[in-house]
Amino acid sequence: MKVKDEIVIEVCATSIMSAIAADKGGAGRIELCDNIHEGGTTPSYGSIKMATEITNLDVCILLRPRGGDFLYTDIEFEVMKQDIRIAKELGAVGIVTGILNSKGSVDLKRMQELIDLARPMQVVFHRAFDLCSDPIFVLNQLMDLGIDRLLTSGQQNKVMDGASLIRELVNISEGRIDIMPGSGINTSNFIELVEKTGARNFHLTGRSPVFSDMQYQKEEVILNSFNHRLDFEWLETNSEIIAEIVRQSKLVNKKSP
């Protein structure tokens, strides 16, 4: 069963510099995305190309044309299909996506179309799952579709609060799909989450602040609508944080039967 495999650390890399840091820290895989403040959107052609060329990691591409909900127009759906073709062309190993219908379950027709277009790449269903109306019903939908992994916080804002549901998903799935906890994983709670969830794939950013080298900083003009400070300070994956998580995962692997 898949749940008995060694632990894999996947880094949510929000830039090429974060992808490089994830590689340096020993991650097993990255999900490359952009605009994490909106929950993540599809990264640029250039970012995908660079990540697949200069890192040694398996690169999965977030396939999400905008922030907001997961109910897409026909035009947005066509954009997603074009992005799958680009991801495949550039050597990505997988896509990370999710489409819901207005009632809160999976849009089976559209998801099947994306899966067929993406193969033989891996297909991961993302945290659209955390907004679905019936998690067990949707889990079965995803298994019937042949989805490879499910990224979820257990339908809570932070994964620690959703650990019990994640454990239930792992037990129900019986290895038919890899359940991958994500949202709020760090060096202080990782081992506890492994024990509570029984999962073997984990998803985190491992970020820390990066400070601008700009000597001249025009403070009266604000470009970042979330926080003016972020015009000259931002977050990137920290290779040392990833290395510590990887170290902890190896300790758990050694203890596993």
C-alpha positions as CSV (number, residue, x, y, z in Angstrom):
1,M,0.0,0.0,0.0
2,K,1.2,3.5,-0.8
3,V,0.7,4.7,2.8
4,K,3.7,2.5,3.8
5,D,6.1,4.2,1.4
6,E,8.8,6.5,2.7
7,I,7.8,10.0,3.5
8,V,8.0,12.5,0.6
9,I,8.4,16.3,1.3
10,E,6.7,18.4,-1.3
11,V,7.5,22.2,-1.3
12,C,5.0,24.7,-2.5
13,A,7.5,26.9,-4.4
14,T,6.1,30.4,-5.2
15,S,9.1,31.5,-7.3
16,I,12.2,30.1,-9.1
17,M,14.3,31.1,-6.0
18,S,12.0,29.1,-3.8
19,A,12.3,26.2,-6.2
20,I,16.1,26.4,-6.0
21,A,16.0,26.5,-2.1
22,A,13.7,23.5,-2.0
23,D,16.1,21.6,-4.2
24,K,19.1,22.6,-1.9
25,G,17.1,21.6,1.2
26,G,16.5,18.1,-0.1
27,A,12.8,18.2,-0.9
28,G,11.5,15.4,-3.0
29,R,9.2,17.4,-5.2
30,I,7.8,20.9,-5.8
31,E,4.5,22.3,-6.6
32,L,5.3,25.5,-8.6
33,C,2.8,28.3,-8.4
34,D,2.4,32.0,-8.3
35,N,0.2,34.5,-6.3
36,I,0.1,32.5,-3.1
37,H,-1.8,35.3,-1.4
38,E,-4.8,34.3,-3.6
39,G,-4.3,30.7,-2.8
40,G,-2.0,30.2,-5.8
41,T,-2.3,30.6,-9.6
42,T,-0.6,29.1,-12.6
43,P,3.1,30.1,-12.8
44,S,4.7,31.7,-15.9
45,Y,6.2,29.8,-18.8
46,G,9.6,31.1,-17.8
47,S,9.3,29.9,-14.2
48,I,8.2,26.4,-15.4
49,K,11.1,26.2,-17.9
50,M,13.7,27.3,-15.4
51,A,12.4,25.1,-12.6
52,T,12.5,22.0,-14.8
53,E,15.9,22.9,-16.2
54,I,17.9,24.0,-13.2
55,T,16.6,21.9,-10.3
56,N,16.8,18.2,-9.8
57,L,13.3,17.9,-8.5
58,D,10.1,16.6,-9.9
59,V,8.1,19.7,-10.8
60,C,4.3,19.7,-10.6
61,I,2.5,22.8,-11.9
62,L,-0.5,24.4,-10.2
63,L,-3.2,24.7,-12.8
64,R,-5.5,27.6,-11.7
65,P,-6.3,30.5,-14.0
66,R,-7.3,32.9,-11.2
67,G,-8.0,33.3,-7.5
68,G,-11.4,33.0,-6.1
69,D,-13.7,29.9,-6.4
70,F,-13.2,26.7,-8.4
71,L,-16.2,27.1,-10.7
72,Y,-14.8,28.1,-14.1
73,T,-16.1,29.6,-17.3
74,D,-15.7,27.9,-20.7
75,I,-12.9,30.4,-21.5
76,E,-11.1,29.8,-18.2
77,F,-11.3,26.0,-18.8
78,E,-9.7,26.5,-22.3
79,V,-6.9,28.4,-20.6
80,M,-6.3,25.5,-18.2
81,K,-6.1,23.0,-21.1
82,Q,-3.6,25.2,-22.9
83,D,-1.5,25.4,-19.7
84,I,-1.5,21.6,-19.5
85,R,0.0,21.4,-22.9
86,I,2.7,23.9,-21.9
87,A,3.5,22.1,-18.7
88,K,3.9,18.8,-20.6
89,E,6.0,20.5,-23.3
90,L,8.4,21.9,-20.6
91,G,8.9,18.6,-18.8
92,A,6.7,18.9,-15.7
93,V,5.9,15.6,-14.1
94,G,2.4,16.6,-13.0
95,I,-0.4,19.1,-12.7
96,V,-2.2,20.2,-9.5
97,T,-5.8,21.3,-10.1
98,G,-9.4,21.1,-9.1
99,I,-12.8,21.9,-10.6
100,L,-16.0,21.9,-8.6
101,N,-19.6,22.3,-9.7
102,S,-21.9,24.8,-8.1
103,K,-23.2,22.2,-5.6
104,G,-19.8,21.6,-4.1
105,S,-18.8,18.3,-5.6
106,V,-16.3,17.5,-8.4
107,D,-17.1,18.6,-12.0
108,L,-16.5,15.0,-13.3
109,K,-16.8,15.8,-17.0
110,R,-14.2,18.6,-16.9
111,M,-11.9,16.9,-14.6
112,Q,-11.9,13.8,-16.8
113,E,-11.0,16.0,-19.8
114,L,-8.1,17.5,-17.9
115,I,-6.9,14.1,-16.8
116,D,-7.0,12.7,-20.3
117,L,-5.1,15.6,-21.6
118,A,-2.5,15.5,-18.8
119,R,-1.6,11.8,-18.9
120,P,1.0,10.4,-18.5
121,M,1.7,13.2,-16.1
122,Q,0.6,12.9,-12.5
123,V,-2.7,14.6,-11.6
124,V,-3.2,16.0,-8.1
125,F,-6.4,17.4,-6.8
126,H,-5.7,20.5,-4.7
127,R,-7.5,22.3,-1.8
128,A,-10.6,22.8,-3.8
129,F,-11.4,19.7,-1.8
130,D,-11.4,21.7,1.4
131,L,-14.3,23.7,0.0
132,C,-16.4,20.8,-1.1
133,S,-19.7,19.9,0.6
134,D,-19.1,16.2,1.4
135,P,-15.5,15.2,1.8
136,I,-16.0,11.4,1.8
137,F,-18.3,11.5,-1.3
138,V,-15.7,13.7,-3.1
139,L,-12.8,11.4,-2.0
140,N,-14.6,8.6,-3.7
141,Q,-15.2,10.7,-6.8
142,L,-11.4,11.4,-7.0
143,M,-10.5,7.8,-6.5
144,D,-12.9,6.8,-9.3
145,L,-11.2,9.4,-11.6
146,G,-7.8,7.9,-10.8
147,I,-6.4,11.0,-9.2
148,D,-2.8,10.3,-7.9
149,R,-2.8,12.6,-4.9
150,L,-5.1,14.8,-2.8
151,L,-3.8,18.0,-1.2
152,T,-5.9,18.9,1.8
153,S,-5.9,20.7,5.2
154,G,-8.7,18.4,6.3
155,Q,-11.3,21.1,5.5
156,Q,-9.8,23.4,8.2
157,N,-7.7,26.6,7.8
158,K,-4.7,24.8,9.3
159,V,-3.8,21.1,8.8
160,M,-3.4,20.4,12.5
161,D,-7.0,21.2,13.1
162,G,-8.0,18.9,10.2
163,A,-5.8,16.0,11.2
164,S,-8.6,13.7,12.3
165,L,-10.4,14.0,8.9
166,I,-7.1,13.4,7.1
167,R,-6.6,10.2,9.1
168,E,-10.1,9.1,8.1
169,L,-9.3,9.9,4.4
170,V,-6.1,7.9,4.6
171,N,-7.9,4.9,6.2
172,I,-10.8,5.0,3.6
173,S,-8.5,5.4,0.6
174,E,-6.5,2.3,1.5
175,G,-3.7,3.4,-0.8
176,R,-5.8,4.1,-3.9
177,I,-4.9,7.8,-3.7
178,D,-2.1,9.5,-1.7
179,I,-3.5,11.9,0.9
180,M,-1.1,14.8,1.2
181,P,-1.7,17.2,4.2
182,G,-0.8,20.8,3.7
183,S,-1.3,24.3,5.3
184,G,0.6,25.3,8.4
185,I,3.2,22.5,8.4
186,N,6.4,23.5,10.1
187,T,9.4,22.1,12.0
188,S,7.6,22.1,15.3
189,N,4.5,20.1,14.3
190,F,5.7,17.9,11.4
191,I,6.4,14.7,13.4
192,E,3.1,15.1,15.3
193,L,1.2,15.4,12.0
194,V,2.9,12.3,10.7
195,E,1.7,10.4,13.7
196,K,-1.8,11.8,13.8
197,T,-2.6,11.5,10.0
198,G,-0.7,8.4,8.9
199,A,0.1,10.2,5.6
200,R,3.3,9.8,3.7
201,N,3.3,12.9,1.5
202,F,3.5,16.3,3.1
203,H,3.2,19.8,1.5
204,L,4.6,23.0,2.9
205,T,6.2,26.3,1.9
206,G,9.0,26.4,4.5
207,R,9.3,30.2,4.0
208,S,11.2,32.9,5.8
209,P,11.5,36.7,5.1
210,V,13.9,38.0,2.4
211,F,14.8,41.7,2.6
212,S,15.4,43.9,-0.4
213,D,18.8,45.2,-1.3
214,M,17.3,48.5,-2.5
215,Q,19.0,51.4,-0.8
216,Y,16.4,53.9,-2.0
217,Q,12.9,52.9,-0.8
218,K,10.0,55.2,-1.7
219,E,7.7,54.6,1.2
220,E,4.9,56.9,0.2
221,V,4.0,54.8,-2.9
222,I,2.4,51.5,-2.0
223,L,2.4,48.8,-4.7
224,N,1.5,45.8,-2.5
225,S,-2.1,46.0,-1.5
226,F,-1.7,43.4,1.2
227,N,1.1,45.1,3.1
228,H,3.3,48.0,2.2
229,R,6.2,46.3,4.0
230,L,6.1,43.6,1.3
231,D,7.2,46.0,-1.3
232,F,10.7,45.7,0.2
233,E,10.4,42.4,2.1
234,W,8.9,39.1,1.0
235,L,8.8,35.4,1.8
236,E,10.8,32.7,0.0
237,T,11.3,29.0,0.8
238,N,14.3,28.6,3.2
239,S,16.6,25.7,2.4
240,E,17.5,25.3,6.0
241,I,13.8,24.9,7.0
242,I,13.3,22.3,4.3
243,A,16.5,20.5,5.3
244,E,15.2,20.2,8.9
245,I,11.9,18.8,7.8
246,V,13.7,16.3,5.5
247,R,15.9,15.3,8.5
248,Q,12.8,14.7,10.6
249,S,11.2,12.7,7.8
250,K,14.2,10.5,7.6
251,L,14.0,9.8,11.3
252,V,10.4,8.8,11.0
253,N,11.3,6.6,8.0
254,K,13.9,4.7,10.1
255,K,11.4,4.0,12.8
256,S,8.7,2.7,10.4
257,P,8.4,-1.1,10.1
